């Protein structure tokens, strides 16, 4: 997990998720997990919710390629690995 890249990506991912109807709850959970990670440095929640966000973004991109940028999906994928 690349913390410095995630720090820049999380706000963008959260914003995109909140625009997707099916991602509103996940955006809130990811925001909470990121805040928790910054306090305790335990990455489990960030990784779990980040992977779920990645899957949701990929699905949204398959349905409508303009809804989610390819760069966002690829950047999140790299940052989580």
C-alpha positions in Angstrom: 0.0 0.0 0.0 1.4 3.4 -1.0 0.3 5.8 1.6 1.5 9.0 -0.1 -0.4 8.1 -3.3 -3.5 7.1 -1.4 -3.4 10.4 0.5 -3.9 12.2 -2.8 -6.3 9.7 -4.3 -8.7 9.1 -1.4 -10.5 12.5 -1.7 -10.9 12.0 -5.5 -12.2 8.5 -5.0 -14.6 9.5 -2.3 -15.9 12.3 -4.4 -16.4 10.0 -7.4 -18.1 7.3 -5.2 -20.5 9.9 -3.8 -21.6 10.8 -7.3 -22.4 7.2 -8.1 -25.7 6.2 -6.6 -24.4 2.8 -5.5 -21.3 4.3 -3.9 -22.6 6.8 -1.3 -22.3 4.4 1.7 -18.9 3.2 0.5 -17.6 6.7 0.2 -18.5 7.4 3.8 -17.0 4.2 5.0 -13.8 4.8 3.0 -13.6 8.3 4.5 -13.9 6.9 8.0 -11.4 4.2 7.4 -8.9 6.7 6.0 -9.3 8.9 9.1 -8.9 5.9 11.3 -5.7 4.8 9.4 -4.2 8.3 9.9 -4.7 7.9 13.7 -3.7 4.3 14.2 -1.7 3.3 11.1 -3.7 0.1 10.8 -4.3 -0.3 7.0 -6.8 -3.2 7.1 -10.0 -1.0 6.7 -8.4 1.2 4.1 -7.3 -1.8 2.0 -10.7 -3.5 2.4 -12.8 -0.5 1.5 -10.3 0.6 -1.1 -10.6 -2.8 -2.9 -14.4 -2.5 -2.7 -14.2 1.0 -4.1 -12.0 -0.2 -6.9 -14.4 -2.9 -7.9 -17.3 -0.4 -7.9 -15.4 2.1 -10.0 -14.5 -0.7 -12.5 -18.1 -1.7 -12.8 -19.2 1.9 -13.3 -16.5 2.3 -15.9 -17.7 -0.8 -17.8 -21.2 0.5 -17.9 -20.2 4.0 -18.9 -16.5 4.8 -19.7 -17.1 8.5 -19.2 -18.4 8.0 -15.7 -15.0 7.1 -14.2 -11.6 7.9 -15.7 -9.3 5.1 -16.6 -6.5 7.0 -14.8 -8.4 7.0 -11.5 -9.0 3.2 -11.6 -5.4 2.5 -12.5 -4.0 4.9 -9.9 -6.1 3.4 -7.2 -5.1 -0.1 -8.2 -1.4 0.7 -8.1 -1.7 2.6 -4.8 -3.5 -0.4 -3.1 -0.8 -2.9 -4.2 
